[in-house]
Amino acid sequence: PDLNIFQDFEGLTPNILARTIETVEGGGLVLLLLSSLTSLTSLYTMVM
């Protein structure tokens, strides 16, 4: 596919996330919809 949208990011494991991102074709888009994210720096410390 050309587009993957993740809405329930907290429920994903790193393995599942990597597998689904690999399915996006070159030039495609991956969107992470995060309701609890307040800043980009908190993305680095997010626990899955």
C-alpha positions as CSV (number, residue, x, y, z in Angstrom):
1,P,0.0,0.0,0.0
2,D,1.0,3.6,-0.4
3,L,-0.4,4.6,3.1
4,N,-0.4,3.1,6.6
5,I,-2.3,4.8,9.4
6,F,-1.7,3.6,13.0
7,Q,-4.3,4.8,15.5
8,D,-3.8,2.5,18.5
9,F,0.0,3.0,18.7
10,E,0.2,1.9,22.4
11,G,-1.1,-1.6,21.4
12,L,1.6,-2.3,18.8
13,T,4.7,-4.2,19.4
14,P,8.0,-3.1,17.8
15,N,7.9,-6.3,15.6
16,I,4.4,-5.6,14.3
17,L,5.2,-2.0,13.7
18,A,8.3,-2.9,11.7
19,R,6.4,-5.5,9.6
20,T,3.6,-3.1,8.7
21,I,5.9,-0.2,7.9
22,E,7.9,-2.5,5.5
23,T,4.7,-3.0,3.5
24,V,4.5,0.7,2.5
25,E,5.8,1.1,-1.1
26,G,8.6,3.5,-1.9
27,G,7.4,7.1,-1.6
28,G,4.5,6.0,0.6
29,L,3.4,7.5,3.8
30,V,3.2,6.2,7.4
31,L,1.0,8.2,9.9
32,L,1.0,7.7,13.6
33,L,-2.1,9.1,15.3
34,L,-1.0,9.7,18.9
35,S,-3.6,11.3,21.2
36,S,-1.5,11.4,24.3
37,L,1.7,12.9,22.7
38,T,2.4,16.4,24.0
39,S,5.7,17.0,22.3
40,L,8.1,15.3,19.9
41,T,10.6,14.7,22.6
42,S,8.2,12.5,24.5
43,L,8.1,10.2,21.5
44,Y,11.6,9.0,22.3
45,T,10.7,8.0,25.8
46,M,7.3,6.4,25.0
47,V,6.9,2.9,26.3
48,M,5.1,0.4,24.1
